[in-house]
Amino acid sequence: MAHTQYDQFLQDATTCEPGSEFTLKPDALYGLYTSWCHLTLHEPRPERAFWAAMRRRIDPGANGLRMKGPAAADYILSSYPALV
Protein backbone atom coordinates (compact mmCIF):
# COMPACT_ATOMS: atom_id res chain seq x y z
CA MET A 1 0.00 0.00 0.00
CA ALA A 2 1.27 3.46 -0.85
CA HIS A 3 2.22 5.78 1.99
CA THR A 4 -0.64 8.26 1.92
CA GLN A 5 -1.35 11.57 3.59
CA TYR A 6 -3.51 9.70 6.09
CA ASP A 7 -0.75 7.22 6.92
CA GLN A 8 1.67 10.10 7.45
CA PHE A 9 -0.86 11.88 9.67
CA LEU A 10 -1.33 8.80 11.86
CA GLN A 11 2.42 8.33 12.13
CA ASP A 12 3.19 11.99 12.92
CA ALA A 13 0.28 12.97 15.13
CA THR A 14 -0.91 9.85 16.95
CA THR A 15 0.44 7.05 19.05
CA CYS A 16 -1.36 3.80 19.68
CA GLU A 17 -1.51 1.73 22.84
CA PRO A 18 -2.83 -1.63 21.67
CA GLY A 19 -5.30 -3.12 24.10
CA SER A 20 -5.94 0.26 25.71
CA GLU A 21 -9.55 1.19 26.27
CA PHE A 22 -8.69 4.79 25.41
CA THR A 23 -10.42 6.10 22.30
CA LEU A 24 -9.65 9.34 20.51
CA LYS A 25 -13.16 10.63 19.78
CA PRO A 26 -14.15 11.39 16.16
CA ASP A 27 -14.31 15.18 16.56
CA ALA A 28 -10.91 15.27 18.21
CA LEU A 29 -9.34 12.97 15.60
CA TYR A 30 -10.60 15.06 12.68
CA GLY A 31 -9.58 18.25 14.50
CA LEU A 32 -6.11 16.81 15.04
CA TYR A 33 -5.97 15.96 11.35
CA THR A 34 -6.85 19.52 10.31
CA SER A 35 -4.20 20.89 12.70
CA TRP A 36 -1.66 18.48 11.23
CA CYS A 37 -2.63 19.60 7.71
CA HIS A 38 -2.22 23.24 8.69
CA LEU A 39 1.25 22.64 10.15
CA THR A 40 2.47 20.43 7.29
CA LEU A 41 0.95 22.55 4.52
CA HIS A 42 -1.31 19.75 3.30
CA GLU A 43 -4.76 20.55 2.00
CA PRO A 44 -7.24 18.91 4.40
CA ARG A 45 -9.51 16.49 2.66
CA PRO A 46 -13.27 16.62 3.32
CA GLU A 47 -14.45 14.92 6.47
CA ARG A 48 -16.28 12.23 4.48
CA ALA A 49 -13.05 11.24 2.67
CA PHE A 50 -11.12 11.33 5.95
CA TRP A 51 -13.52 8.90 7.62
CA ALA A 52 -13.59 6.59 4.62
CA ALA A 53 -9.80 6.36 4.84
CA MET A 54 -9.77 5.96 8.62
CA ARG A 55 -12.22 3.05 8.49
CA ARG A 56 -9.51 1.11 6.63
CA ARG A 57 -6.81 2.08 9.14
CA ILE A 58 -8.22 2.21 12.66
CA ASP A 59 -10.91 0.61 14.79
CA PRO A 60 -13.60 3.25 15.37
CA GLY A 61 -14.27 1.74 18.80
CA ALA A 62 -11.51 1.44 21.38
CA ASN A 63 -8.76 2.43 18.97
CA GLY A 64 -6.05 3.08 21.60
CA LEU A 65 -5.07 6.33 19.84
CA ARG A 66 -3.58 9.30 21.65
CA MET A 67 -2.42 12.65 20.29
CA LYS A 68 1.26 13.50 20.03
CA GLY A 69 3.58 16.10 18.56
CA PRO A 70 3.13 19.63 17.26
CA ALA A 71 -0.31 18.92 15.78
CA ALA A 72 -1.56 17.88 19.23
CA ALA A 73 -0.35 21.15 20.75
CA ASP A 74 -1.89 23.15 17.90
CA TYR A 75 -5.21 21.31 18.23
CA ILE A 76 -5.37 21.74 22.00
CA LEU A 77 -4.49 25.45 21.86
CA SER A 78 -6.99 26.02 19.04
CA SER A 79 -9.72 24.14 20.91
CA TYR A 80 -9.15 25.87 24.23
CA PRO A 81 -8.18 29.51 23.53
CA ALA A 82 -8.30 30.32 27.26
CA LEU A 83 -5.02 28.36 27.58
CA VAL A 84 -3.15 30.85 25.40
N, C-alpha and C positions, 0 to 999 in steps of 0.2 A: 504494500500500500504506500502511496506517495505521502510524503511528509507535508501535511496541509497546514493552513493557517490555524485551524482548530487544534491540531496536534501540538503545534508550537505554543499556542495559548495554554493548553493544559500542562505542558512541560514547564513553561515559564512562570505561570501564575497560580498553579495549584500543587498541592502535595496530597498524596493518598495514604491513608492508614487502613490497609485491608483488614476487614473484620470489625472495624470501628462502627459504632452505631451513629456516628456523627454524619450529618447530611448537610451539604451546602445547598440552601434553598434555591429554587429556580430564579427568583428575582435577584438574589445576591450573585448567583453564578453569571447571569447575563450582564448584570452591572459590572462585575469584575472583568468580563470579556470586553465590554465597551471601554473601560478604563485601560485595559491592556492595549486595545486597538489605538486609543488616543496616544499612549506613550510610545508605541512602536510604529506609529504612522501607517497603520493598516486601516483600510476602510471597513468599518463594522458591517457585517452582513445583516440582513433583516432577521428579526427574532425567529421567524418561522424556519428559516434556513439553519440558523444556529441550533435550534432544538432538533431538527432532523439529523444534523450531524452528531449532536451529543447523544442521541438515542443509540447510535452505533458505537459510541465510545465509553459511556458511563452508565451505571445503573441509576435510574432516576429515584430509586428508593434510598436506602442507606448506602450512599456512594463512598463514604469515607473521605470525601474531599475537604480540604482546608485551603484557605487563601495563603499566598506567600508572595514575597517580592514587592517591587515598586508598584505594580498594578494594585496589589492589596492596599497599600498605603494610600494611593490615589483614590481608590473606591471608598475607603473608609472616610477619608477627609471630605470627599465630595458628598457622601451620604449624611455626614454629621458635621455641618459647617460650624457648629458651636465649638468644635474641637480646635479650630484654627485660631 
